[in-house]
């Protein structure tokens, strides 16, 4: 992988916050402070490793860690903090360290999102992003304060990451298998992805598979889960006239909003993430 491709990889890696993620990336997270929704705030840690790399990727090795904290901000909404740390070793032997810090707050109704992000390569700040996005009855709008002050519009019916995840969980519970929606995750490049999701057959409690054993398995064992694959398409990018996903994320989504083991496919290489730590946090009593 030459330097231009590594930088492109860095930009795409921002998406691991939602999926979270969730986003889920990149990651599965709740969107309303409602105990009735059966969703739980938590801290989760995933150990990342290179699963596969094509020759043209230029990557010889990669490993890292993803830490996600989803907490209730009173009864007003949810705060999500993500730390993504990954070390890439190129075939020529050079090593680069990618370090991404993401923070966001989304209101309980899913219509407003404050977001910020800092990206470091080898300890040097490369990009800082900060802004607020709002969705109205029709189209939405984004007001950026960093890297520069500017505003731009969002397409009608665009969703934010947390609203997207709630949607997936509700569809899974209803037995639906396919979904497609426009998704804005908080970037300065005005990029809105088309997220196409495939929801697999429900796994009954205790039937989910984990690559690592630990106390987190005990917390998830009583819960049902669904295997999911989300493909992210950039409508402005095509390869030989065909639209292909920028990347894909495959993961297990549990009935409390926790994401289990995951795979991130960037096309030229894949990363696997194993859930190694899970801590459930308090949920406020919101009537």
Secondary structure, 3 states (H helix, E strand, C coil): CCHHHHHHHHHHHHHHHCECECEECECCCCCCCCHHHCCCCEEEEEEEEEEEECHHHCEEEEEEEEEEEEEEECCCEEEEEEEEEEEEEECCCCEEEEEEEEEEEEECCCCEEEEEEEEEECCEEEEEEEEEEEECCCCEEEEEEECCCEEEEECCCCECHHHHHHHHHHHHHCCCCEEEEEECCCCCCCCCEEEEEEEEEEECCCCCCCCCCCHHHHHHHCCCEEEEEEEEEECCCCECCECCCCEEEEEEEECCCCEEEEEEECCCEEEEEEEEEEEECCCCCCC
